[in-house]
Amino acid sequence: MSAPTQQTTVRLPSDELREQLMVQVAKLYYDLEKTQSEIATEVGLTRWQVSRLIREAREIGIVRIEIVPRSQRRPDIEVELQRAFGLREAIVVPTGPSDDEGISLESVAQAAGQYLAGINPKIELIGVSWGRTMAAVARWLPPAWNDGVHVVLINGATNLRSTSQQTNMVAERFAQAGNGRATLLPVPAIVGKRGTREVLEQDPVIADVLALAEAAPTVCFSVGALSNHSVLVESGYLNEAEIAALAARGAIGDILGHFITADGAMADPELDDRTLGLRPEHLPHKERAIAVSAGRSKHPVVLTCLRASYINVLVTDEATALYCLEHGDDR
């Protein structure tokens, strides 16, 4: 009986001959859809050598892979954002010819709904904030987007006065669209005294909801601009004079109701002590901290939150993404 034959390892050539071999291997792999093992047998190389040639062909530009999403996306800017800020994922929606922030918001909210529905494995527990942006995301969630999902509200949302839009019912809508259930945080976003907040947080019912918010591996939230049109103003928690005072302290916007300055510090510690809900310092430890934001007014606060690592998944418009990339190194 003759001994089994062994494949001889061929020494890879250099320079021009090597490039010709790269082209041959790349055609077999990408155009003719052969496996690396089949290519190795055909050209007399080892599978490791074939893999190396394919990798080198991409690195030196013989093979160029272009990502062309079917939905409207800017993957080139997304990659830049991920590299610049160490993000897990970035979804960037092109900015259209109109400067209407409402149009941008709907496009970004739709992209966020698609992203949430596409997360795999499916989300069992997700924390959400409230407001106009998050209400828009809830509207764009596909039916049965995450069957049986448990949604927990991560900041206080009991309005002090009625508003034209029900921006505080986000958790319920997320749960309804996902055939799941919602756990609410039945407290105001901001109370009158620090002691009131401390007493509420010690109540077993409230404490259990806050513990659930802290345990949620995925949270989805928006950030707010410092504006007299903020939902915190419309809901009765703050007035125009208080917004002006926050601006004088250097506030640029809020995250989960906590107003921050450009360097990420709390703008008003006394107000911060009266704010109920998940605190921003928990966000860097989340598996997914998904921020959804659109519009020029929110550019500074989005950038600051990226720098502070409060965000590891960003869904935004092209103008916001470009602003963050342009000013990412500013201090």
TORNU-610436 format. One line per field, with one value per atom (N, C-alpha, C): x, y, z; atom name. Coordinates in steps of 0.02 Angstrom, whole numbers, always signed. Example, Ala and Ser with C-alpha at 12.3 -4.5 7.8 and 13.67 -1.06 7.14 Angstrom:
BEGIN
X +660_+615_+660_+642_+684_+645
Y -284_-225_-165_-112_-53_+2
Z +390_+390_+390_+354_+357_+394
atome N_CA_C_N_CA_C
//
This chain:
BEGIN
X +43_+0_+45_+30_+72_+54_+102_+92_+49_+7_-36_+6_-18_+19_+7_+55_+49_+56_+15_+20_+85_+119_+183_+170_+200_+193_+236_+204_+239_+258_+319_+342_+310_+277_+243_+294_+281_+327_+321_+363_+361_+348_+334_+326_+272_+289_+239_+206_+244_+215_+166_+182_+138_+71_+75_+13_-29_+2_-36_-71_-37_-66_-124_-117_-172_-233_-223_-280_-314_-274_-301_-342_-314_-348_-411_-406_-464_-521_-506_-560_-594_-554_-583_-627_-605_-641_-703_-695_-750_-796_-768_-810_-837_-795_-817_-841_-835_-864_-839_-776_-745_-723_-720_-696_-620_-593_-520_-487_-519_-491_-490_-543_-545_-492_-483_-432_-363_-351_-285_-268_-316_-304_-291_-329_-324_-258_-233_-172_-110_-118_-61_-32_-75_-53_-87_-67_-103_-161_-210_-267_-244_-193_-167_-138_-102_-73_-127_-181_-236_-268_-280_-309_-265_-200_-153_-155_-158_-161_-225_-281_-345_-342_-314_-309_-263_-207_-161_-192_-233_-265_-312_-346_-389_-347_-293_-252_-219_-196_-160_-206_-270_-317_-332_-305_-323_-397_-420_-490_-518_-573_-606_-677_-695_-762_-799_-856_-897_-962_-979_-1043_-1095_-1146_-1199_-1265_-1284_-1346_-1407_-1459_-1521_-1559_-1555_-1586_-1538_-1564_-1523_-1477_-1414_-1363_-1300_-1256_-1189_-1137_-1124_-1077_-1006_-986_-919_-912_-964_-962_-972_-1011_-1022_-956_-916_-851_-806_-806_-766_-787_-852_-877_-857_-863_-845_-771_-729_-657_-641_-672_-655_-676_-734_-761_-768_-741_-743_-813_-857_-927_-935_-984_-1001_-1036_-1077_-1113_-1131_-1136_-1160_-1206_-1262_-1309_-1318_-1299_-1301_-1348_-1399_-1449_-1429_-1427_-1408_-1453_-1423_-1461_-1486_-1551_-1581_-1571_-1599_-1592_-1627_-1679_-1716_-1679_-1684_-1654_-1706_-1761_-1815_-1796_-1789_-1768_-1821_-1884_-1937_-1929_-1908_-1897_-1838_-1784_-1726_-1743_-1783_-1803_-1839_-1887_-1925_-1879_-1833_-1787_-1742_-1717_-1673_-1713_-1774_-1816_-1832_-1845_-1858_-1797_-1737_-1676_-1665_-1681_-1674_-1722_-1784_-1832_-1809_-1780_-1755_-1695_-1652_-1594_-1616_-1661_-1685_-1717_-1756_-1790_-1741_-1683_-1634_-1582_-1584_-1536_-1546_-1492_-1494_-1435_-1446_-1510_-1558_-1622_-1674_-1665_-1687_-1681_-1734_-1714_-1762_-1783_-1735_-1748_-1715_-1753_-1726_-1752_-1708_-1728_-1736_-1788_-1800_-1814_-1796_-1813_-1876_-1895_-1955_-1939_-1987_-1977_-1999_-1993_-2017_-1980_-1913_-1874_-1892_-1896_-1911_-1983_-2029_-2097_-2098_-2055_-2050_-2021_-1970_-1942_-1996_-2036_-2090_-2138_-2152_-2199_-2171_-2105_-2073_-2052_-2066_-2050_-2096_-2068_-2111_-2154_-2213_-2255_-2217_-2224_-2190_-2114_-2088_-2017_-1973_-1998_-1959_-2009_-2031_-2087_-2074_-2119_-2114_-2065_-2043_-1992_-2018_-1972_-1988_-1955_-1996_-1972_-1977_-1923_-1925_-1909_-1949_-1937_-1879_-1830_-1769_-1764_-1813_-1814_-1886_-1895_-1962_-1998_-2063_-2099_-2170_-2185_-2252_-2257_-2296_-2301_-2336_-2315_-2348_-2405_-2403_-2459_-2466_-2526_-2540_-2503_-2485_-2451_-2489_-2475_-2510_-2491_-2430_-2407_-2394_-2412_-2401_-2329_-2282_-2212_-2187_-2229_-2207_-2233_-2264_-2291_-2248_-2184_-2139_-2133_-2123_-2113_-2174_-2234_-2294_-2297_-2279_-2282_-2229_-2170_-2118_-2143_-2173_-2196_-2254_-2301_-2358_-2336_-2290_-2266_-2228_-2199_-2160_-2197_-2263_-2303_-2275_-2251_-2220_-2253_-2215_-2242_-2196_-2224_-2185_-2187_-2129_-2124_-2110_-2155_-2149_-2115_-2092_-2062_-2110_-2156_-2212_-2192_-2143_-2119_-2105_-2101_-2083_-2010_-1995_-1926_-1882_-1911_-1875_-1922_-1896_-1935_-1909_-1943_-1926_-1867_-1853_-1799_-1758_-1695_-1651_-1678_-1701_-1727_-1786_-1828_-1885_-1862_-1811_-1784_-1756_-1720_-1690_-1743_-1797_-1851_-1884_-1898_-1930_-1886_-1821_-1776_-1772_-1786_-1784_-1849_-1901_-1965_-1955_-1977_-1964_-1989_-2047_-2075_-2029_-2011_-1968_-1898_-1872_-1806_-1802_-1855_-1856_-1854_-1889_-1889_-1820_-1790_-1723_-1671_-1678_-1632_-1640_-1702_-1714_-1683_-1687_-1657_-1581_-1552_-1479_-1459_-1502_-1486_-1495_-1534_-1549_-1484_-1467_-1405_-1409_-1469_-1480_-1524_-1503_-1546_-1547_-1604_-1612_-1640_-1608_-1626_-1610_-1637_-1619_-1583_-1554_-1524_-1563_-1561_-1601_-1558_-1580_-1546_-1568_-1526_-1545_-1590_-1654_-1702_-1765_-1797_-1861_-1917_-1902_-1950_-1937_-1893_-1878_-1941_-1946_-2004_-2004_-1946_-1944_-1977_-1974_-2009_-2083_-2099_-2169_-2207_-2171_-2204_-2210_-2179_-2188_-2132_-2079_-2025_-1978_-1968_-1924_-1959_-1936_-1964_-1908_-1926_-1877_-1821_-1837_-1786_-1735_-1757_-1712_-1669_-1697_-1658_-1603_-1620_-1571_-1516_-1534_-1484_-1438_-1466_-1425_-1376_-1399_-1355_-1298_-1313_-1261_-1210_-1229_-1183_-1145_-1158_-1122_-1156_-1219_-1254_-1264_-1257_-1267_-1326_-1353_-1408_-1412_-1456_-1465_-1463_-1445_-1449_-1486_-1543_-1587_-1608_-1615_-1636_-1580_-1519_-1461_-1425_-1423_-1394_-1318_-1283_-1210_-1179_-1116_-1077_-1037_-1001_-963_-909_-885_-834_-864_-930_-963_-981_-967_-983_-1057_-1085_-1153_-1157_-1201_-1203_-1228_-1277_-1307_-1315_-1267_-1270_-1333_-1359_-1420_-1480_-1486_-1539_-1528_-1467_-1451_-1472_-1464_-1484_-1559_-1597_-1670_-1698_-1653_-1674_-1677_-1733_-1745_-1735_-1706_-1698_-1628_-1616_-1549_-1499_-1443_-1393_-1345_-1320_-1277_-1215_-1190_-1129_-1140_-1202_-1215_-1210_-1214_-1218_-1154_-1094_-1034_-1028_-1066_-1061_-1114_-1156_-1209_-1181_-1211_-1192_-1208_-1266_-1285_-1316_-1283_-1311_-1326_-1388_-1408_-1437_-1403_-1428_-1458_-1516_-1550_-1557_-1528_-1528_-1527_-1562_-1562_-1570_-1539_-1548_-1488_-1479_-1422_-1418_-1475_-1475_-1444_-1441_-1414_-1342_-1310_-1241_-1194_-1192_-1143_-1154_-1217_-1229_-1215_-1227_-1209_-1134_-1096_-1023_-998_-1023_-1001_-1016_-1075_-1094_-1050_-1029_-983_-916_-891_-827_-829_-886_-893_-908_-914_-929_-998_-1044_-1113_-1149_-1119_-1150_-1102_-1127_-1086_-1122_-1185_-1220_-1253_-1239_-1268_-1308_-1371_-1415_-1428_-1405_-1410_-1411_-1415_-1414_-1344_-1335_-1268_-1236_-1276_-1249_-1222_-1257_-1233_-1169_-1168_-1109_-1048_-1056_-1000_-976_-1023_-1004_-961_-982_-945_-875_-870_-804_-760_-789_-750_-724_-765_-748_-726_-717_-702_-638_-589_-526_-524_-578_-579_-585_-553_-558_-567
Y -60_+0_+62_+107_+167_+216_+256_+305_+362_+392_+447_+507_+542_+600_+659_+703_+763_+824_+876_+937_+973_+993_+1028_+1102_+1129_+1200_+1240_+1284_+1325_+1391_+1412_+1477_+1532_+1580_+1633_+1678_+1696_+1741_+1813_+1856_+1926_+1970_+2033_+2085_+2070_+2076_+2072_+2004_+1951_+1884_+1873_+1901_+1895_+1930_+1990_+2026_+1988_+1956_+1916_+1858_+1829_+1774_+1799_+1861_+1891_+1900_+1924_+1934_+1868_+1817_+1750_+1724_+1728_+1703_+1744_+1811_+1854_+1839_+1827_+1810_+1745_+1696_+1632_+1639_+1682_+1688_+1732_+1792_+1840_+1832_+1818_+1813_+1743_+1693_+1624_+1590_+1624_+1601_+1532_+1520_+1458_+1467_+1412_+1416_+1422_+1443_+1449_+1380_+1328_+1260_+1239_+1254_+1237_+1276_+1340_+1380_+1353_+1334_+1307_+1245_+1201_+1142_+1160_+1208_+1227_+1260_+1304_+1341_+1313_+1259_+1227_+1263_+1296_+1330_+1300_+1322_+1302_+1350_+1328_+1372_+1435_+1429_+1488_+1538_+1513_+1558_+1593_+1557_+1587_+1642_+1628_+1679_+1741_+1730_+1786_+1828_+1796_+1832_+1872_+1844_+1880_+1941_+1934_+1990_+2045_+2025_+2074_+2109_+2072_+2102_+2158_+2150_+2203_+2261_+2245_+2297_+2344_+2317_+2359_+2385_+2368_+2398_+2358_+2297_+2255_+2236_+2224_+2211_+2269_+2297_+2352_+2331_+2334_+2315_+2378_+2389_+2448_+2427_+2457_+2444_+2492_+2465_+2507_+2486_+2518_+2499_+2515_+2472_+2484_+2542_+2549_+2606_+2666_+2725_+2786_+2790_+2779_+2780_+2811_+2833_+2858_+2815_+2754_+2709_+2736_+2780_+2809_+2853_+2893_+2935_+2893_+2841_+2796_+2766_+2743_+2713_+2764_+2826_+2878_+2892_+2894_+2905_+2848_+2787_+2729_+2731_+2749_+2753_+2811_+2868_+2928_+2924_+2891_+2891_+2821_+2771_+2703_+2675_+2692_+2670_+2598_+2566_+2498_+2499_+2550_+2557_+2630_+2650_+2717_+2710_+2745_+2747_+2820_+2838_+2908_+2914_+2956_+2967_+3030_+3027_+3086_+3146_+3205_+3266_+3290_+3299_+3319_+3393_+3417_+3488_+3535_+3510_+3551_+3555_+3614_+3623_+3614_+3581_+3570_+3515_+3533_+3483_+3430_+3446_+3396_+3340_+3356_+3305_+3261_+3293_+3255_+3209_+3233_+3193_+3130_+3136_+3077_+3027_+3050_+3005_+2968_+3005_+2974_+2926_+2946_+2902_+2837_+2842_+2782_+2736_+2765_+2726_+2692_+2728_+2700_+2642_+2649_+2594_+2532_+2542_+2485_+2453_+2494_+2467_+2425_+2451_+2415_+2348_+2349_+2288_+2236_+2259_+2214_+2186_+2207_+2182_+2108_+2071_+1998_+1976_+1936_+1907_+1960_+1942_+1989_+2016_+2078_+2111_+2085_+2065_+2043_+2102_+2146_+2203_+2264_+2317_+2380_+2438_+2485_+2546_+2602_+2643_+2698_+2762_+2818_+2883_+2907_+2970_+2996_+3063_+3091_+3154_+3149_+3204_+3206_+3156_+3153_+3108_+3036_+3017_+2948_+2929_+2977_+2964_+2950_+2986_+2973_+2904_+2884_+2817_+2764_+2773_+2725_+2718_+2774_+2772_+2732_+2729_+2695_+2623_+2599_+2529_+2483_+2434_+2388_+2346_+2325_+2281_+2218_+2199_+2140_+2146_+2207_+2219_+2178_+2159_+2119_+2083_+2026_+1991_+1976_+2001_+1987_+2031_+2086_+2129_+2160_+2169_+2205_+2273_+2325_+2394_+2429_+2462_+2499_+2573_+2617_+2689_+2708_+2744_+2756_+2826_+2870_+2934_+2955_+2995_+3016_+3052_+3039_+3066_+3088_+3097_+3119_+3194_+3214_+3285_+3325_+3388_+3433_+3470_+3474_+3503_+3466_+3469_+3433_+3466_+3426_+3450_+3427_+3459_+3442_+3372_+3350_+3284_+3241_+3177_+3131_+3103_+3146_+3127_+3084_+3075_+3037_+2965_+2942_+2874_+2828_+2842_+2805_+2732_+2718_+2649_+2606_+2634_+2596_+2580_+2629_+2618_+2569_+2572_+2523_+2453_+2445_+2379_+2355_+2400_+2380_+2357_+2393_+2373_+2307_+2290_+2229_+2172_+2179_+2127_+2110_+2162_+2150_+2188_+2205_+2240_+2297_+2346_+2405_+2413_+2430_+2449_+2524_+2562_+2635_+2660_+2722_+2756_+2812_+2799_+2846_+2904_+2942_+2999_+3057_+3118_+3175_+3169_+3202_+3204_+3245_+3300_+3344_+3360_+3355_+3372_+3436_+3461_+3526_+3526_+3469_+3466_+3402_+3407_+3348_+3293_+3314_+3265_+3226_+3260_+3226_+3171_+3187_+3137_+3078_+3090_+3037_+2992_+3022_+2982_+2939_+2969_+2931_+2873_+2884_+2831_+2774_+2788_+2736_+2697_+2722_+2685_+2620_+2562_+2497_+2492_+2522_+2519_+2556_+2618_+2659_+2628_+2604_+2574_+2514_+2474_+2416_+2437_+2490_+2514_+2541_+2579_+2606_+2550_+2498_+2441_+2405_+2402_+2371_+2413_+2479_+2524_+2515_+2509_+2499_+2431_+2381_+2313_+2305_+2348_+2340_+2344_+2292_+2294_+2342_+2357_+2403_+2460_+2522_+2580_+2622_+2653_+2696_+2763_+2817_+2882_+2937_+2995_+3054_+3104_+3154_+3208_+3272_+3319_+3380_+3442_+3487_+3551_+3598_+3646_+3696_+3747_+3742_+3783_+3794_+3851_+3864_+3820_+3784_+3738_+3666_+3656_+3589_+3558_+3491_+3457_+3467_+3478_+3491_+3557_+3605_+3669_+3660_+3628_+3619_+3577_+3530_+3488_+3520_+3579_+3616_+3609_+3573_+3563_+3623_+3658_+3716_+3774_+3835_+3894_+3930_+3982_+4017_+4047_+4072_+4102_+4049_+3989_+3935_+3912_+3912_+3896_+3948_+4012_+4065_+4057_+4037_+4027_+3969_+3916_+3859_+3881_+3922_+3947_+3988_+4027_+4068_+4024_+3965_+3917_+3876_+3887_+3851_+3788_+3777_+3717_+3719_+3661_+3656_+3610_+3575_+3529_+3478_+3429_+3379_+3309_+3262_+3191_+3159_+3128_+3099_+3150_+3213_+3266_+3299_+3275_+3303_+3352_+3416_+3467_+3469_+3468_+3464_+3523_+3537_+3588_+3555_+3596_+3569_+3520_+3524_+3477_+3416_+3410_+3351_+3356_+3413_+3422_+3440_+3427_+3447_+3523_+3554_+3627_+3657_+3623_+3649_+3591_+3580_+3524_+3522_+3580_+3582_+3554_+3574_+3548_+3473_+3455_+3384_+3340_+3367_+3329_+3320_+3358_+3352_+3314_+3284_+3250_+3174_+3144_+3073_+3030_+2971_+2923_+2896_+2858_+2830_+2887_+2883_+2936_+2921_+2973_+2964_+2920_+2919_+2880_+2805_+2782_+2711_+2694_+2744_+2731_+2699_+2720_+2689_+2614_+2588_+2517_+2475_+2506_+2469_+2433_+2375_+2339_+2382_+2413_+2460_+2522_+2579_+2643_+2681_+2677_+2701_+2771_+2819_+2888_+2903_+2934_+2953_+3028_+3062_+3135_+3162_+3218_+3252_+3327_+3367_+3439_+3477_+3537_+3579_+3598_+3610_+3634_+3583_+3520_+3468_+3449_+3482_+3465_+3466_+3520_+3523_+3468_+3454_+3405_+3334_+3320_+3254_+3245_+3295_+3290_+3279_+3315_+3307_+3238_+3212_+3144_+3091_+3102_+3055_+3055_+3115_+3120_+3088_+3093_+3066_+2991_+2960_+2888_+2871_+2920_+2905_+2868_+2869_+2840_+2788_+2728_+2683_+2661_+2683_+2676_+2743_+2773_+2838_+2832_+2855_+2860_+2934_+2961_+3034_+3053_+3118_+3144_+3162_+3170_+3182_+3246_+3299_+3362_+3356_+3320_+3309_+3268_+3215_+3172_+3212_+3253_+3292_+3344_+3373_+3421_+3386_+3326_+3290_+3271_+3251_+3233_+3294_+3351_+3412_+3440_+3433_+3464_+3413_+3351_+3298_+3309_+3343_+3356_+3422_+3462_+3527_+3518_+3559_+3557_+3628
Z +0_+0_+0_-45_-49_+6_+27_+80_+54_+96_+74_+54_+3_-21_+25_+31_+73_+29_+46_+8_+24_-28_-19_-8_+43_+57_+9_-30_-79_-47_-60_-35_-77_-43_-80_-114_-177_-212_-185_-207_-185_-246_-231_-281_-332_-398_-451_-454_-448_-450_-392_-335_-277_-289_-321_-335_-386_-435_-483_-447_-399_-361_-317_-290_-252_-295_-357_-402_-417_-430_-445_-386_-327_-268_-253_-261_-247_-295_-359_-407_-388_-368_-349_-287_-241_-177_-183_-214_-215_-275_-334_-394_-407_-396_-409_-346_-289_-226_-203_-215_-191_-119_-81_-12_-12_+44_+49_+43_+67_+59_-14_-51_-123_-161_-143_-177_-163_-101_-82_-124_-133_-174_-246_-272_-343_-360_-316_-333_-298_-260_-230_-170_-131_-70_-9_+49_+110_+120_+160_+174_+210_+253_+288_+239_+187_+137_+97_+80_+44_+85_+149_+193_+197_+200_+204_+140_+82_+19_+12_+35_+32_+76_+136_+182_+153_+124_+95_+35_-4_-62_-41_+16_+42_+68_+102_+134_+83_+26_-22_-78_-74_-121_-184_-190_-247_-242_-182_-169_-129_-152_-116_-101_-37_-15_+3_-30_-17_+15_+71_+104_+76_+45_+17_+50_+104_+138_+97_+102_+65_+97_+162_+194_+189_+202_+197_+257_+245_+298_+271_+316_+298_+334_+308_+342_+347_+301_+305_+367_+381_+441_+504_+499_+556_+579_+532_+549_+583_+557_+588_+660_+672_+740_+786_+762_+804_+823_+775_+789_+835_+823_+861_+934_+947_+1015_+1045_+1011_+1038_+1044_+997_+1001_+980_+1009_+988_+920_+909_+845_+836_+773_+755_+696_+698_+642_+624_+564_+542_+483_+490_+437_+399_+332_+293_+309_+311_+321_+253_+248_+185_+171_+115_+97_+146_+180_+227_+294_+326_+392_+447_+430_+477_+526_+590_+641_+650_+637_+643_+594_+532_+481_+500_+523_+545_+603_+650_+707_+685_+639_+617_+582_+542_+507_+557_+606_+656_+700_+719_+760_+723_+659_+619_+618_+608_+609_+676_+731_+797_+808_+784_+790_+753_+693_+654_+690_+718_+754_+814_+854_+913_+893_+839_+817_+791_+769_+739_+788_+851_+900_+912_+910_+918_+962_+1014_+1035_+1060_+1060_+1078_+1148_+1158_+1222_+1270_+1329_+1380_+1425_+1440_+1484_+1455_+1444_+1418_+1459_+1474_+1508_+1457_+1465_+1418_+1456_+1426_+1453_+1417_+1428_+1396_+1364_+1328_+1294_+1221_+1184_+1114_+1070_+1078_+1036_+1048_+1112_+1129_+1110_+1114_+1091_+1016_+979_+907_+893_+931_+923_+934_+987_+1002_+944_+910_+853_+795_+789_+733_+747_+807_+822_+781_+746_+708_+756_+734_+776_+796_+859_+887_+878_+888_+877_+924_+981_+1028_+1074_+1051_+1082_+1157_+1200_+1271_+1309_+1279_+1310_+1376_+1423_+1485_+1481_+1486_+1480_+1547_+1568_+1631_+1617_+1647_+1640_+1686_+1659_+1698_+1728_+1715_+1750_+1763_+1816_+1835_+1779_+1772_+1715_+1731_+1795_+1813_+1801_+1750_+1733_+1786_+1795_+1841_+1807_+1741_+1704_+1637_+1610_+1547_+1489_+1439_+1380_+1318_+1262_+1200_+1175_+1192_+1170_+1232_+1227_+1283_+1278_+1296_+1289_+1348_+1399_+1458_+1458_+1403_+1400_+1356_+1354_+1309_+1329_+1394_+1416_+1398_+1409_+1392_+1318_+1276_+1203_+1180_+1209_+1193_+1209_+1268_+1289_+1246_+1231_+1190_+1121_+1090_+1024_+1025_+1084_+1089_+1124_+1131_+1164_+1233_+1267_+1332_+1388_+1439_+1497_+1516_+1548_+1569_+1644_+1673_+1743_+1745_+1776_+1774_+1838_+1833_+1891_+1910_+1956_+1969_+2015_+1994_+2034_+1987_+2013_+1971_+1947_+1892_+1868_+1916_+1942_+1988_+2046_+2107_+2167_+2197_+2248_+2276_+2324_+2356_+2404_+2396_+2413_+2411_+2458_+2517_+2564_+2537_+2497_+2466_+2419_+2379_+2333_+2372_+2426_+2465_+2497_+2521_+2551_+2497_+2440_+2385_+2363_+2358_+2335_+2386_+2449_+2500_+2505_+2474_+2474_+2436_+2463_+2431_+2360_+2346_+2277_+2229_+2247_+2203_+2199_+2255_+2255_+2208_+2206_+2162_+2088_+2071_+2002_+1983_+2028_+2015_+2009_+2050_+2046_+1978_+1954_+1889_+1833_+1839_+1790_+1789_+1849_+1853_+1824_+1830_+1807_+1732_+1700_+1629_+1588_+1549_+1510_+1451_+1428_+1372_+1395_+1380_+1392_+1329_+1318_+1259_+1284_+1265_+1292_+1241_+1253_+1213_+1259_+1229_+1268_+1252_+1298_+1290_+1282_+1239_+1232_+1289_+1304_+1354_+1319_+1332_+1294_+1335_+1321_+1353_+1325_+1272_+1242_+1264_+1312_+1338_+1368_+1363_+1393_+1469_+1499_+1571_+1588_+1542_+1551_+1537_+1481_+1462_+1513_+1547_+1596_+1664_+1674_+1735_+1786_+1769_+1817_+1823_+1768_+1767_+1733_+1747_+1713_+1675_+1640_+1597_+1638_+1698_+1741_+1762_+1776_+1796_+1738_+1678_+1618_+1608_+1618_+1612_+1664_+1725_+1778_+1760_+1732_+1711_+1656_+1610_+1556_+1586_+1636_+1668_+1703_+1723_+1755_+1703_+1640_+1587_+1563_+1581_+1558_+1483_+1451_+1379_+1361_+1411_+1398_+1454_+1445_+1498_+1470_+1514_+1500_+1558_+1543_+1594_+1646_+1625_+1669_+1709_+1700_+1736_+1690_+1709_+1666_+1674_+1617_+1618_+1581_+1599_+1564_+1509_+1470_+1413_+1434_+1495_+1519_+1554_+1552_+1580_+1654_+1686_+1757_+1764_+1823_+1837_+1845_+1807_+1806_+1871_+1902_+1964_+2012_+2057_+2104_+2146_+2164_+2204_+2165_+2101_+2059_+2046_+2036_+2024_+2083_+2143_+2203_+2209_+2169_+2171_+2111_+2071_+2010_+2022_+2002_+2015_+1953_+1964_+1909_+1905_+1851_+1839_+1830_+1864_+1859_+1801_+1768_+1709_+1722_+1782_+1795_+1786_+1783_+1770_+1696_+1652_+1580_+1551_+1571_+1541_+1554_+1602_+1619_+1584_+1544_+1509_+1447_+1433_+1372_+1311_+1312_+1260_+1293_+1284_+1305_+1240_+1219_+1152_+1158_+1128_+1127_+1059_+1058_+997_+997_+947_+948_+877_+868_+803_+815_+773_+776_+800_+771_+785_+859_+891_+960_+1008_+988_+1032_+1018_+969_+952_+1012_+1051_+1106_+1159_+1177_+1229_+1205_+1141_+1114_+1117_+1096_+1097_+1167_+1216_+1284_+1311_+1294_+1317_+1284_+1222_+1190_+1226_+1241_+1275_+1344_+1378_+1445_+1445_+1386_+1379_+1406_+1406_+1424_+1368_+1309_+1248_+1219_+1202_+1162_+1097_+1089_+1026_+1012_+955_+938_+874_+877_+818_+808_+752_+744_+671_+658_+590_+570_+505_+477_+505_+511_+536_+606_+650_+718_+718_+678_+674_+651_+600_+574_+626_+662_+715_+768_+789_+840_+815_+753_+725_+719_+699_+690_+755_+808_+872_+924_+904_+952_+991_+962_+996_+1032_+1026_+1060_+1136_+1172_+1245_+1271
atome N_CA_C_N_CA_C_N_CA_C_N_CA_C_N_CA_C_N_CA_C_N_CA_C_N_CA_C_N_CA_C_N_CA_C_N_CA_C_N_CA_C_N_CA_C_N_CA_C_N_CA_C_N_CA_C_N_CA_C_N_CA_C_N_CA_C_N_CA_C_N_CA_C_N_CA_C_N_CA_C_N_CA_C_N_CA_C_N_CA_C_N_CA_C_N_CA_C_N_CA_C_N_CA_C_N_CA_C_N_CA_C_N_CA_C_N_CA_C_N_CA_C_N_CA_C_N_CA_C_N_CA_C_N_CA_C_N_CA_C_N_CA_C_N_CA_C_N_CA_C_N_CA_C_N_CA_C_N_CA_C_N_CA_C_N_CA_C_N_CA_C_N_CA_C_N_CA_C_N_CA_C_N_CA_C_N_CA_C_N_CA_C_N_CA_C_N_CA_C_N_CA_C_N_CA_C_N_CA_C_N_CA_C_N_CA_C_N_CA_C_N_CA_C_N_CA_C_N_CA_C_N_CA_C_N_CA_C_N_CA_C_N_CA_C_N_CA_C_N_CA_C_N_CA_C_N_CA_C_N_CA_C_N_CA_C_N_CA_C_N_CA_C_N_CA_C_N_CA_C_N_CA_C_N_CA_C_N_CA_C_N_CA_C_N_CA_C_N_CA_C_N_CA_C_N_CA_C_N_CA_C_N_CA_C_N_CA_C_N_CA_C_N_CA_C_N_CA_C_N_CA_C_N_CA_C_N_CA_C_N_CA_C_N_CA_C_N_CA_C_N_CA_C_N_CA_C_N_CA_C_N_CA_C_N_CA_C_N_CA_C_N_CA_C_N_CA_C_N_CA_C_N_CA_C_N_CA_C_N_CA_C_N_CA_C_N_CA_C_N_CA_C_N_CA_C_N_CA_C_N_CA_C_N_CA_C_N_CA_C_N_CA_C_N_CA_C_N_CA_C_N_CA_C_N_CA_C_N_CA_C_N_CA_C_N_CA_C_N_CA_C_N_CA_C_N_CA_C_N_CA_C_N_CA_C_N_CA_C_N_CA_C_N_CA_C_N_CA_C_N_CA_C_N_CA_C_N_CA_C_N_CA_C_N_CA_C_N_CA_C_N_CA_C_N_CA_C_N_CA_C_N_CA_C_N_CA_C_N_CA_C_N_CA_C_N_CA_C_N_CA_C_N_CA_C_N_CA_C_N_CA_C_N_CA_C_N_CA_C_N_CA_C_N_CA_C_N_CA_C_N_CA_C_N_CA_C_N_CA_C_N_CA_C_N_CA_C_N_CA_C_N_CA_C_N_CA_C_N_CA_C_N_CA_C_N_CA_C_N_CA_C_N_CA_C_N_CA_C_N_CA_C_N_CA_C_N_CA_C_N_CA_C_N_CA_C_N_CA_C_N_CA_C_N_CA_C_N_CA_C_N_CA_C_N_CA_C_N_CA_C_N_CA_C_N_CA_C_N_CA_C_N_CA_C_N_CA_C_N_CA_C_N_CA_C_N_CA_C_N_CA_C_N_CA_C_N_CA_C_N_CA_C_N_CA_C_N_CA_C_N_CA_C_N_CA_C_N_CA_C_N_CA_C_N_CA_C_N_CA_C_N_CA_C_N_CA_C_N_CA_C_N_CA_C_N_CA_C_N_CA_C_N_CA_C_N_CA_C_N_CA_C_N_CA_C_N_CA_C_N_CA_C_N_CA_C_N_CA_C_N_CA_C_N_CA_C_N_CA_C_N_CA_C_N_CA_C_N_CA_C_N_CA_C_N_CA_C_N_CA_C_N_CA_C_N_CA_C_N_CA_C_N_CA_C_N_CA_C_N_CA_C_N_CA_C_N_CA_C_N_CA_C_N_CA_C_N_CA_C_N_CA_C_N_CA_C_N_CA_C_N_CA_C_N_CA_C_N_CA_C_N_CA_C_N_CA_C_N_CA_C_N_CA_C_N_CA_C_N_CA_C_N_CA_C_N_CA_C_N_CA_C_N_CA_C_N_CA_C_N_CA_C_N_CA_C_N_CA_C_N_CA_C_N_CA_C_N_CA_C_N_CA_C_N_CA_C_N_CA_C_N_CA_C_N_CA_C_N_CA_C_N_CA_C_N_CA_C_N_CA_C_N_CA_C_N_CA_C_N_CA_C_N_CA_C_N_CA_C_N_CA_C_N_CA_C_N_CA_C_N_CA_C_N_CA_C_N_CA_C_N_CA_C_N_CA_C_N_CA_C_N_CA_C_N_CA_C_N_CA_C_N_CA_C_N_CA_C_N_CA_C_N_CA_C_N_CA_C_N_CA_C_N_CA_C_N_CA_C_N_CA_C_N_CA_C_N_CA_C_N_CA_C_N_CA_C_N_CA_C_N_CA_C_N_CA_C_N_CA_C_N_CA_C_N_CA_C_N_CA_C_N_CA_C_N_CA_C_N_CA_C_N_CA_C_N_CA_C_N_CA_C_N_CA_C_N_CA_C_N_CA_C_N_CA_C_N_CA_C_N_CA_C_N_CA_C_N_CA_C_N_CA_C_N_CA_C_N_CA_C_N_CA_C_N_CA_C_N_CA_C_N_CA_C_N_CA_C
//
